[in-house]
Amino acid sequence: MANTKADGAQATEQDNEKLKHSEGGTTTRSDALDSGAPMLQGDASEPVGPEDALGSGQKRGDYSKLIGTGQFSASVPNPNRDPEDPNSPASVLVHQNPLVEQRGDEKGVKGGTHPLSDEAK
């Protein structure tokens, strides 16, 4: 999916430059909870805070360079667990790197904030 602005227009390289995290501002590098994903202006009804680059759901920014070559996974409840089978795993791993490619703009939703369990197969 293409990296688009809120109005549906294609984002330019100049728009993507704005994604670079600066010193100071709303969230700073000295913030212990800052994961480095910049805050992008979205719909006014959205919750405040940064997009989750490795989260499920569309994101306005291109975070592929932010995560680099690291491999990221998270454990989520297994949606296909058979409670009658003692060998059925209670949780599964979701590989998060492909989620960075989920780009777009979902009105009123902060990017990457859908439950990771939505990605479990």
N, CA, C and O atoms as CSV, one atom per row, in Angstrom:
chain,resi,resn,atom,element,x,y,z
A,1,MET,N,N,0.852,-1.178,0.000
A,1,MET,CA,C,0.000,0.000,0.000
A,1,MET,C,C,0.895,1.239,0.000
A,1,MET,O,O,1.921,1.272,0.680
A,2,ALA,N,N,0.512,2.222,-0.742
A,2,ALA,CA,C,1.315,3.435,-0.852
A,2,ALA,C,C,1.238,4.260,0.428
A,2,ALA,O,O,0.246,4.226,1.156
A,3,ASN,N,N,2.307,4.998,0.677
A,3,ASN,CA,C,2.331,5.923,1.812
A,3,ASN,C,C,1.542,7.146,1.401
A,3,ASN,O,O,1.964,7.890,0.516
A,4,THR,N,N,0.384,7.366,2.042
A,4,THR,CA,C,-0.486,8.460,1.638
A,4,THR,C,C,-0.718,9.435,2.768
A,4,THR,O,O,-0.577,9.099,3.944
A,5,LYS,N,N,-1.075,10.648,2.391
A,5,LYS,CA,C,-1.432,11.678,3.364
A,5,LYS,C,C,-2.895,11.483,3.742
A,5,LYS,O,O,-3.610,10.697,3.120
A,6,ALA,N,N,-3.328,12.207,4.767
A,6,ALA,CA,C,-4.710,12.099,5.241
A,6,ALA,C,C,-5.715,12.419,4.139
A,6,ALA,O,O,-6.815,11.867,4.131
A,7,ASP,N,N,-5.348,13.314,3.196
A,7,ASP,CA,C,-6.278,13.681,2.131
A,7,ASP,C,C,-6.255,12.693,0.970
A,7,ASP,O,O,-6.945,12.896,-0.028
A,8,GLY,N,N,-5.457,11.609,1.093
A,8,GLY,CA,C,-5.405,10.587,0.062
A,8,GLY,C,C,-4.314,10.807,-0.969
A,8,GLY,O,O,-4.077,9.932,-1.801
A,9,ALA,N,N,-3.641,11.956,-0.939
A,9,ALA,CA,C,-2.567,12.228,-1.893
A,9,ALA,C,C,-1.310,11.437,-1.518
A,9,ALA,O,O,-1.086,11.128,-0.348
A,10,GLN,N,N,-0.508,11.121,-2.515
A,10,GLN,CA,C,0.736,10.394,-2.284
A,10,GLN,C,C,1.720,11.271,-1.517
A,10,GLN,O,O,1.919,12.434,-1.869
A,11,ALA,N,N,2.333,10.724,-0.477
A,11,ALA,CA,C,3.335,11.460,0.299
A,11,ALA,C,C,4.604,11.638,-0.528
A,11,ALA,O,O,5.005,10.730,-1.256
A,12,THR,N,N,5.233,12.803,-0.417
A,12,THR,CA,C,6.463,13.085,-1.137
A,12,THR,C,C,7.670,12.786,-0.250
A,12,THR,O,O,7.515,12.536,0.946
A,13,GLU,N,N,8.848,12.810,-0.820
A,13,GLU,CA,C,10.065,12.628,-0.027
A,13,GLU,C,C,10.162,13.718,1.035
A,13,GLU,O,O,10.614,13.466,2.152
A,14,GLN,N,N,9.735,14.929,0.683
A,14,GLN,CA,C,9.745,16.040,1.642
A,14,GLN,C,C,8.809,15.743,2.816
A,14,GLN,O,O,9.135,16.036,3.966
A,15,ASP,N,N,7.646,15.159,2.520
A,15,ASP,CA,C,6.722,14.763,3.594
A,15,ASP,C,C,7.384,13.719,4.487
A,15,ASP,O,O,7.265,13.779,5.711
A,16,ASN,N,N,8.076,12.768,3.880
A,16,ASN,CA,C,8.730,11.718,4.654
A,16,ASN,C,C,9.878,12.269,5.497
A,16,ASN,O,O,10.187,11.710,6.549
A,17,GLU,N,N,10.514,13.355,5.054
A,17,GLU,CA,C,11.573,13.987,5.846
A,17,GLU,C,C,11.040,14.466,7.188
A,17,GLU,O,O,11.758,14.476,8.187
A,18,LYS,N,N,9.762,14.864,7.198
A,18,LYS,CA,C,9.140,15.346,8.427
A,18,LYS,C,C,9.019,14.241,9.472
A,18,LYS,O,O,8.803,14.525,10.650
A,19,LEU,N,N,9.156,12.989,9.051
A,19,LEU,CA,C,9.050,11.859,9.977
A,19,LEU,C,C,10.284,11.725,10.854
A,19,LEU,O,O,10.241,11.054,11.885
A,20,LYS,N,N,11.382,12.355,10.457
A,20,LYS,CA,C,12.611,12.239,11.235
A,20,LYS,C,C,12.417,12.837,12.616
A,20,LYS,O,O,11.884,13.935,12.769
A,21,HIS,N,N,12.852,12.107,13.593
A,21,HIS,CA,C,12.679,12.510,14.988
A,21,HIS,C,C,13.697,13.593,15.338
A,21,HIS,O,O,14.886,13.455,15.051
A,22,SER,N,N,13.226,14.655,15.951
A,22,SER,CA,C,14.130,15.741,16.311
A,22,SER,C,C,14.348,15.770,17.813
A,22,SER,O,O,13.633,15.122,18.578
A,23,GLU,N,N,15.338,16.524,18.211
A,23,GLU,CA,C,15.554,16.770,19.635
A,23,GLU,C,C,14.513,17.781,20.079
A,23,GLU,O,O,14.249,18.747,19.363
A,24,GLY,N,N,13.922,17.579,21.234
A,24,GLY,CA,C,12.905,18.504,21.728
A,24,GLY,C,C,11.550,18.200,21.118
A,24,GLY,O,O,11.378,17.157,20.487
A,25,GLY,N,N,10.601,19.077,21.291
A,25,GLY,CA,C,9.276,18.881,20.727
A,25,GLY,C,C,8.380,18.078,21.649
A,25,GLY,O,O,8.641,17.965,22.847
A,26,THR,N,N,7.328,17.525,21.081
A,26,THR,CA,C,6.336,16.807,21.857
A,26,THR,C,C,6.907,15.590,22.561
A,26,THR,O,O,6.636,15.361,23.740
A,27,THR,N,N,7.689,14.820,21.846
A,27,THR,CA,C,8.345,13.639,22.424
A,27,THR,C,C,9.826,13.771,22.134
A,27,THR,O,O,10.208,14.045,20.997
A,28,THR,N,N,10.649,13.586,23.115
A,28,THR,CA,C,12.077,13.777,22.922
A,28,THR,C,C,12.836,12.479,23.104
A,28,THR,O,O,12.307,11.507,23.642
A,29,ARG,N,N,14.066,12.471,22.658
A,29,ARG,CA,C,14.919,11.295,22.800
A,29,ARG,C,C,15.201,10.987,24.265
A,29,ARG,O,O,15.596,9.867,24.589
A,30,SER,N,N,15.010,11.946,25.148
A,30,SER,CA,C,15.260,11.699,26.566
A,30,SER,C,C,14.043,11.072,27.254
A,30,SER,O,O,14.097,10.773,28.447
A,31,ASP,N,N,12.955,10.872,26.519
A,31,ASP,CA,C,11.754,10.248,27.064
A,31,ASP,C,C,11.997,8.745,27.157
A,31,ASP,O,O,12.240,8.097,26.139
A,32,ALA,N,N,11.936,8.188,28.352
A,32,ALA,CA,C,12.234,6.771,28.554
A,32,ALA,C,C,11.272,5.854,27.810
A,32,ALA,O,O,11.629,4.714,27.512
A,33,LEU,N,N,10.079,6.310,27.506
A,33,LEU,CA,C,9.099,5.483,26.813
A,33,LEU,C,C,9.098,5.697,25.307
A,33,LEU,O,O,8.289,5.085,24.609
A,34,ASP,N,N,9.967,6.533,24.792
A,34,ASP,CA,C,10.000,6.854,23.375
A,34,ASP,C,C,10.675,5.729,22.604
A,34,ASP,O,O,11.851,5.441,22.827
A,35,SER,N,N,9.945,5.095,21.705
A,35,SER,CA,C,10.513,4.026,20.891
A,35,SER,C,C,11.090,4.552,19.592
A,35,SER,O,O,11.587,3.768,18.783
A,36,GLY,N,N,11.038,5.852,19.369
A,36,GLY,CA,C,11.629,6.444,18.177
A,36,GLY,C,C,10.663,6.674,17.042
A,36,GLY,O,O,11.035,7.303,16.051
A,37,ALA,N,N,9.428,6.187,17.143
A,37,ALA,CA,C,8.457,6.420,16.078
A,37,ALA,C,C,7.878,7.819,16.240
A,37,ALA,O,O,7.330,8.136,17.296
A,38,PRO,N,N,7.988,8.659,15.222
A,38,PRO,CA,C,7.517,10.033,15.351
A,38,PRO,C,C,6.005,10.117,15.430
A,38,PRO,O,O,5.294,9.216,14.985
A,39,MET,N,N,5.529,11.201,15.998
A,39,MET,CA,C,4.091,11.451,16.040
A,39,MET,C,C,3.706,12.143,14.742
A,39,MET,O,O,4.301,13.155,14.373
A,40,LEU,N,N,2.724,11.607,14.059
A,40,LEU,CA,C,2.242,12.209,12.829
A,40,LEU,C,C,0.836,12.705,13.046
A,40,LEU,O,O,0.009,12.017,13.645
A,41,GLN,N,N,0.564,13.905,12.559
A,41,GLN,CA,C,-0.768,14.483,12.716
A,41,GLN,C,C,-1.765,13.657,11.927
A,41,GLN,O,O,-1.556,13.374,10.748
A,42,GLY,N,N,-2.836,13.278,12.574
A,42,GLY,CA,C,-3.907,12.545,11.919
A,42,GLY,C,C,-5.218,13.248,12.162
A,42,GLY,O,O,-5.260,14.467,12.330
A,43,ASP,N,N,-6.264,12.498,12.179
A,43,ASP,CA,C,-7.591,13.021,12.447
A,43,ASP,C,C,-7.648,13.536,13.884
A,43,ASP,O,O,-7.043,12.940,14.775
A,44,ALA,N,N,-8.360,14.623,14.119
A,44,ALA,CA,C,-8.430,15.227,15.455
A,44,ALA,C,C,-9.091,14.316,16.477
A,44,ALA,O,O,-8.895,14.508,17.677
A,45,SER,N,N,-9.871,13.325,16.040
A,45,SER,CA,C,-10.540,12.415,16.963
A,45,SER,C,C,-9.630,11.275,17.423
A,45,SER,O,O,-10.011,10.490,18.291
A,46,GLU,N,N,-8.432,11.182,16.845
A,46,GLU,CA,C,-7.489,10.116,17.193
A,46,GLU,C,C,-6.925,10.258,18.587
A,46,GLU,O,O,-6.791,11.372,19.091
A,47,PRO,N,N,-6.590,9.137,19.222
A,47,PRO,CA,C,-5.845,9.237,20.482
A,47,PRO,C,C,-4.496,9.900,20.228
A,47,PRO,O,O,-3.958,9.810,19.125
A,48,VAL,N,N,-3.958,10.553,21.225
A,48,VAL,CA,C,-2.674,11.224,21.099
A,48,VAL,C,C,-1.560,10.213,21.315
A,48,VAL,O,O,-1.713,9.284,22.107
A,49,GLY,N,N,-0.443,10.383,20.624
A,49,GLY,CA,C,0.717,9.524,20.830
A,49,GLY,C,C,1.281,9.030,19.523
A,49,GLY,O,O,0.685,9.228,18.465
A,50,PRO,N,N,2.432,8.385,19.593
A,50,PRO,CA,C,3.090,7.923,18.373
A,50,PRO,C,C,2.396,6.716,17.763
A,50,PRO,O,O,1.684,5.978,18.444
A,51,GLU,N,N,2.616,6.531,16.476
A,51,GLU,CA,C,2.155,5.324,15.815
A,51,GLU,C,C,3.045,4.172,16.278
A,51,GLU,O,O,4.187,4.390,16.682
A,52,ASP,N,N,2.530,2.963,16.220
A,52,ASP,CA,C,3.314,1.785,16.566
A,52,ASP,C,C,3.834,1.178,15.271
A,52,ASP,O,O,3.088,0.528,14.539
A,53,ALA,N,N,5.107,1.390,14.993
A,53,ALA,CA,C,5.709,0.934,13.738
A,53,ALA,C,C,5.566,-0.567,13.548
A,53,ALA,O,O,5.417,-1.032,12.418
A,54,LEU,N,N,5.608,-1.334,14.632
A,54,LEU,CA,C,5.531,-2.791,14.552
A,54,LEU,C,C,4.145,-3.322,14.918
A,54,LEU,O,O,3.966,-4.527,15.093
A,55,GLY,N,N,3.168,-2.425,15.032
A,55,GLY,CA,C,1.820,-2.832,15.399
A,55,GLY,C,C,0.991,-3.214,14.192
A,55,GLY,O,O,1.372,-2.964,13.048
A,56,SER,N,N,-0.144,-3.823,14.466
A,56,SER,CA,C,-1.082,-4.217,13.426
A,56,SER,C,C,-1.934,-3.018,13.036
A,56,SER,O,O,-2.378,-2.260,13.899
A,57,GLY,N,N,-2.157,-2.848,11.759
A,57,GLY,CA,C,-2.997,-1.756,11.269
A,57,GLY,C,C,-2.205,-0.743,10.471
A,57,GLY,O,O,-0.981,-0.659,10.574
A,58,GLN,N,N,-2.926,0.021,9.675
A,58,GLN,CA,C,-2.311,0.989,8.774
A,58,GLN,C,C,-1.589,2.088,9.533
A,58,GLN,O,O,-2.040,2.551,10.581
A,59,LYS,N,N,-0.445,2.495,8.971
A,59,LYS,CA,C,0.363,3.575,9.535
A,59,LYS,C,C,0.608,4.608,8.451
A,59,LYS,O,O,0.796,4.254,7.287
A,60,ARG,N,N,0.608,5.887,8.822
A,60,ARG,CA,C,0.851,6.949,7.831
A,60,ARG,C,C,2.310,7.034,7.441
A,60,ARG,O,O,2.628,7.449,6.327
A,61,GLY,N,N,3.207,6.646,8.341
A,61,GLY,CA,C,4.634,6.793,8.073
A,61,GLY,C,C,5.275,5.537,7.511
A,61,GLY,O,O,4.754,4.432,7.664
A,62,ASP,N,N,6.420,5.725,6.854
A,62,ASP,CA,C,7.242,4.613,6.379
A,62,ASP,C,C,8.329,4.388,7.428
A,62,ASP,O,O,9.280,5.164,7.518
A,63,TYR,N,N,8.184,3.325,8.218
A,63,TYR,CA,C,9.102,3.059,9.315
A,63,TYR,C,C,10.109,1.961,8.986
A,63,TYR,O,O,10.808,1.479,9.878
A,64,SER,N,N,10.192,1.560,7.722
A,64,SER,CA,C,11.062,0.439,7.360
A,64,SER,C,C,12.526,0.711,7.708
A,64,SER,O,O,13.236,-0.207,8.120
A,65,LYS,N,N,12.985,1.940,7.552
A,65,LYS,CA,C,14.378,2.256,7.895
A,65,LYS,C,C,14.569,2.370,9.406
A,65,LYS,O,O,15.671,2.161,9.913
A,66,LEU,N,N,13.494,2.702,10.124
A,66,LEU,CA,C,13.563,2.843,11.573
A,66,LEU,C,C,13.857,1.513,12.253
A,66,LEU,O,O,14.623,1.467,13.215
A,67,ILE,N,N,13.258,0.433,11.766
A,67,ILE,CA,C,13.471,-0.864,12.418
A,67,ILE,C,C,14.738,-1.550,11.941
A,67,ILE,O,O,15.219,-2.468,12.605
A,68,GLY,N,N,15.294,-1.133,10.811
A,68,GLY,CA,C,16.549,-1.698,10.331
A,68,GLY,C,C,16.435,-3.181,10.015
A,68,GLY,O,O,15.426,-3.629,9.470
A,69,THR,N,N,17.469,-3.941,10.355
A,69,THR,CA,C,17.516,-5.362,10.005
A,69,THR,C,C,17.106,-6.263,11.163
A,69,THR,O,O,17.144,-7.486,11.036
A,70,GLY,N,N,16.717,-5.676,12.285
A,70,GLY,CA,C,16.291,-6.479,13.432
A,70,GLY,C,C,15.058,-7.300,13.109
A,70,GLY,O,O,14.234,-6.906,12.283
A,71,GLN,N,N,14.936,-8.433,13.758
A,71,GLN,CA,C,13.765,-9.285,13.596
A,71,GLN,C,C,12.913,-9.163,14.848
A,71,GLN,O,O,13.407,-9.375,15.956
A,72,PHE,N,N,11.642,-8.825,14.687
A,72,PHE,CA,C,10.763,-8.578,15.820
A,72,PHE,C,C,9.570,-9.524,15.788
A,72,PHE,O,O,8.940,-9.718,14.748
A,73,SER,N,N,9.273,-10.104,16.938
A,73,SER,CA,C,8.118,-10.986,17.090
A,73,SER,C,C,7.479,-10.717,18.442
A,73,SER,O,O,8.125,-10.208,19.358
A,74,ALA,N,N,6.207,-11.063,18.557
A,74,ALA,CA,C,5.493,-10.931,19.822
A,74,ALA,C,C,4.625,-12.164,20.021
A,74,ALA,O,O,4.120,-12.750,19.063
A,75,SER,N,N,4.464,-12.540,21.263
A,75,SER,CA,C,3.616,-13.669,21.619
A,75,SER,C,C,2.196,-13.172,21.849
A,75,SER,O,O,1.979,-12.209,22.584
A,76,VAL,N,N,1.227,-13.838,21.215
A,76,VAL,CA,C,-0.186,-13.488,21.372
A,76,VAL,C,C,-0.989,-14.758,21.651
A,76,VAL,O,O,-0.544,-15.855,21.313
A,77,PRO,N,N,-2.161,-14.624,22.263
A,77,PRO,CA,C,-2.995,-15.806,22.482
A,77,PRO,C,C,-3.308,-16.508,21.165
A,77,PRO,O,O,-3.575,-15.854,20.157
A,78,ASN,N,N,-3.274,-17.826,21.174
A,78,ASN,CA,C,-3.545,-18.625,19.983
A,78,ASN,C,C,-5.046,-18.641,19.710
A,78,ASN,O,O,-5.805,-19.210,20.494
A,79,PRO,N,N,-5.492,-18.019,18.598
A,79,PRO,CA,C,-6.931,-17.989,18.312
A,79,PRO,C,C,-7.481,-19.360,17.937
A,79,PRO,O,O,-8.693,-19.572,17.975
A,80,ASN,N,N,-6.600,-20.293,17.574
A,80,ASN,CA,C,-7.016,-21.628,17.154
A,80,ASN,C,C,-6.774,-22.681,18.221
A,80,ASN,O,O,-6.782,-23.878,17.932
A,81,ARG,N,N,-6.562,-22.242,19.446
A,81,ARG,CA,C,-6.268,-23.185,20.531
A,81,ARG,C,C,-7.455,-24.111,20.768
A,81,ARG,O,O,-8.607,-23.683,20.833
A,82,ASP,N,N,-7.132,-25.387,20.893
A,82,ASP,CA,C,-8.150,-26.388,21.203
A,82,ASP,C,C,-8.049,-26.699,22.694
A,82,ASP,O,O,-7.106,-27.373,23.108
A,83,PRO,N,N,-8.992,-26.227,23.513
A,83,PRO,CA,C,-8.902,-26.452,24.947
A,83,PRO,C,C,-8.972,-27.940,25.329
A,83,PRO,O,O,-8.572,-28.320,26.430
A,84,GLU,N,N,-9.478,-28.770,24.421
A,84,GLU,CA,C,-9.559,-30.212,24.683
A,84,GLU,C,C,-8.229,-30.915,24.428
A,84,GLU,O,O,-8.022,-32.039,24.883
A,85,ASP,N,N,-7.331,-30.257,23.704
A,85,ASP,CA,C,-6.036,-30.853,23.354
A,85,ASP,C,C,-4.947,-30.259,24.239
A,85,ASP,O,O,-4.645,-29.072,24.116
A,86,PRO,N,N,-4.343,-31.058,25.135
A,86,PRO,CA,C,-3.308,-30.524,26.016
A,86,PRO,C,C,-2.037,-30.103,25.270
A,86,PRO,O,O,-1.206,-29.380,25.818
A,87,ASN,N,N,-1.886,-30.553,24.026
A,87,ASN,CA,C,-0.712,-30.182,23.226
A,87,ASN,C,C,-0.948,-28.949,22.363
A,87,ASN,O,O,-0.033,-28.493,21.677
A,88,SER,N,N,-2.160,-28.405,22.389
A,88,SER,CA,C,-2.472,-27.218,21.607
A,88,SER,C,C,-1.848,-26.003,22.295
A,88,SER,O,O,-2.150,-25.737,23.459
A,89,PRO,N,N,-0.983,-25.262,21.596
A,89,PRO,CA,C,-0.310,-24.127,22.240
A,89,PRO,C,C,-1.280,-23.021,22.642
A,89,PRO,O,O,-2.213,-22.692,21.909
A,90,ALA,N,N,-1.041,-22.461,23.814
A,90,ALA,CA,C,-1.873,-21.367,24.309
A,90,ALA,C,C,-1.537,-20.048,23.631
A,90,ALA,O,O,-2.368,-19.141,23.587
A,91,SER,N,N,-0.319,-19.936,23.101
A,91,SER,CA,C,0.080,-18.705,22.430
A,91,SER,C,C,0.863,-19.029,21.167
A,91,SER,O,O,1.387,-20.131,21.007
A,92,VAL,N,N,0.933,-18.051,20.275
A,92,VAL,CA,C,1.686,-18.172,19.024
A,92,VAL,C,C,2.519,-16.914,18.844
A,92,VAL,O,O,2.215,-15.872,19.425
A,93,LEU,N,N,3.566,-17.011,18.041
A,93,LEU,CA,C,4.393,-15.839,17.732
A,93,LEU,C,C,3.884,-15.168,16.472
A,93,LEU,O,O,3.561,-15.829,15.485
A,94,VAL,N,N,3.816,-13.854,16.518
A,94,VAL,CA,C,3.481,-13.052,15.343
A,94,VAL,C,C,4.764,-12.355,14.915
A,94,VAL,O,O,5.352,-11.594,15.684
A,95,HIS,N,N,5.198,-12.619,13.676
A,95,HIS,CA,C,6.372,-11.937,13.137
A,95,HIS,C,C,5.942,-10.522,12.763
A,95,HIS,O,O,5.068,-10.337,11.916
A,96,GLN,N,N,6.559,-9.526,13.396
A,96,GLN,CA,C,6.101,-8.144,13.259
A,96,GLN,C,C,6.727,-7.367,12.109
A,96,GLN,O,O,6.169,-6.351,11.694
A,97,ASN,N,N,7.859,-7.803,11.582
A,97,ASN,CA,C,8.515,-7.028,10.528
A,97,ASN,C,C,7.601,-6.737,9.337
A,97,ASN,O,O,7.611,-5.612,8.839
A,98,PRO,N,N,6.804,-7.711,8.855
A,98,PRO,CA,C,5.924,-7.401,7.717
A,98,PRO,C,C,4.861,-6.355,8.040
A,98,PRO,O,O,4.323,-5.726,7.129
A,99,LEU,N,N,4.552,-6.160,9.312
A,99,LEU,CA,C,3.510,-5.200,9.693
A,99,LEU,C,C,3.920,-3.765,9.404
A,99,LEU,O,O,3.064,-2.889,9.290
A,100,VAL,N,N,5.228,-3.512,9.283
A,100,VAL,CA,C,5.722,-2.166,8.975
A,100,VAL,C,C,5.207,-1.723,7.604
A,100,VAL,O,O,5.060,-0.528,7.347
A,101,GLU,N,N,4.937,-2.688,6.732
A,101,GLU,CA,C,4.488,-2.364,5.371
A,101,GLU,C,C,3.000,-2.038,5.294
A,101,GLU,O,O,2.514,-1.661,4.228
A,102,GLN,N,N,2.267,-2.171,6.393
A,102,GLN,CA,C,0.840,-1.839,6.388
A,102,GLN,C,C,0.718,-0.323,6.465
A,102,GLN,O,O,0.771,0.259,7.548
A,103,ARG,N,N,0.551,0.317,5.298
A,103,ARG,CA,C,0.508,1.771,5.261
A,103,ARG,C,C,-0.835,2.266,4.767
A,103,ARG,O,O,-1.493,1.638,3.938
A,104,GLY,N,N,-1.209,3.386,5.290
A,104,GLY,CA,C,-2.460,4.022,4.912
A,104,GLY,C,C,-2.884,4.948,6.036
A,104,GLY,O,O,-2.066,5.317,6.878
A,105,ASP,N,N,-4.134,5.321,6.058
A,105,ASP,CA,C,-4.631,6.208,7.101
A,105,ASP,C,C,-6.059,5.827,7.411
A,105,ASP,O,O,-6.962,6.060,6.608
A,106,GLU,N,N,-6.261,5.245,8.569
A,106,GLU,CA,C,-7.597,4.866,9.009
A,106,GLU,C,C,-8.134,5.992,9.880
A,106,GLU,O,O,-7.591,6.259,10.952
A,107,LYS,N,N,-9.176,6.644,9.439
A,107,LYS,CA,C,-9.717,7.825,10.118
A,107,LYS,C,C,-10.043,7.524,11.576
A,107,LYS,O,O,-10.728,6.550,11.886
A,108,GLY,N,N,-9.539,8.380,12.466
A,108,GLY,CA,C,-9.842,8.280,13.885
A,108,GLY,C,C,-9.075,7.216,14.638
A,108,GLY,O,O,-9.335,6.990,15.819
A,109,VAL,N,N,-8.130,6.555,13.977
A,109,VAL,CA,C,-7.361,5.480,14.618
A,109,VAL,C,C,-5.875,5.805,14.521
A,109,VAL,O,O,-5.381,6.120,13.438
A,110,LYS,N,N,-5.167,5.733,15.629
A,110,LYS,CA,C,-3.717,5.937,15.619
A,110,LYS,C,C,-3.086,4.736,14.933
A,110,LYS,O,O,-3.477,3.599,15.199
A,111,GLY,N,N,-2.134,4.965,14.070
A,111,GLY,CA,C,-1.525,3.916,13.274
A,111,GLY,C,C,-0.902,2.790,14.071
A,111,GLY,O,O,-0.203,3.024,15.057
A,112,GLY,N,N,-1.159,1.563,13.638
A,112,GLY,CA,C,-0.530,0.393,14.236
A,112,GLY,C,C,-1.081,-0.006,15.584
A,112,GLY,O,O,-0.367,-0.633,16.367
A,113,THR,N,N,-2.328,0.333,15.890
A,113,THR,CA,C,-2.851,0.063,17.224
A,113,THR,C,C,-3.921,-1.029,17.266
A,113,THR,O,O,-4.581,-1.204,18.290
A,114,HIS,N,N,-4.100,-1.767,16.164
A,114,HIS,CA,C,-5.023,-2.899,16.215
A,114,HIS,C,C,-4.363,-4.001,17.059
A,114,HIS,O,O,-3.135,-4.055,17.138
A,115,PRO,N,N,-5.142,-4.863,17.680
A,115,PRO,CA,C,-4.548,-5.945,18.482
A,115,PRO,C,C,-3.659,-6.842,17.627
A,115,PRO,O,O,-4.031,-7.214,16.514
A,116,LEU,N,N,-2.486,-7.186,18.149
A,116,LEU,CA,C,-1.600,-8.089,17.412
A,116,LEU,C,C,-2.244,-9.445,17.196
A,116,LEU,O,O,-1.890,-10.155,16.255
A,117,SER,N,N,-3.179,-9.812,18.047
A,117,SER,CA,C,-3.861,-11.095,17.878
A,117,SER,C,C,-4.627,-11.155,16.555
A,117,SER,O,O,-4.933,-12.242,16.066
A,118,ASP,N,N,-4.942,-9.978,15.966
A,118,ASP,CA,C,-5.588,-9.951,14.647
A,118,ASP,C,C,-4.673,-10.556,13.586
A,118,ASP,O,O,-5.145,-11.018,12.547
A,119,GLU,N,N,-3.376,-10.554,13.842
A,119,GLU,CA,C,-2.399,-11.060,12.868
A,119,GLU,C,C,-2.127,-12.560,13.031
A,119,GLU,O,O,-1.508,-13.169,12.158
A,120,ALA,N,N,-2.575,-13.154,14.121
A,120,ALA,CA,C,-2.343,-14.589,14.346
A,120,ALA,C,C,-3.198,-15.396,13.389
A,120,ALA,O,O,-4.363,-15.083,13.143
A,121,LYS,N,N,-2.590,-16.436,12.859
A,121,LYS,CA,C,-3.315,-17.268,11.879
A,121,LYS,C,C,-3.596,-18.626,12.450
A,121,LYS,O,O,-4.196,-19.466,11.779
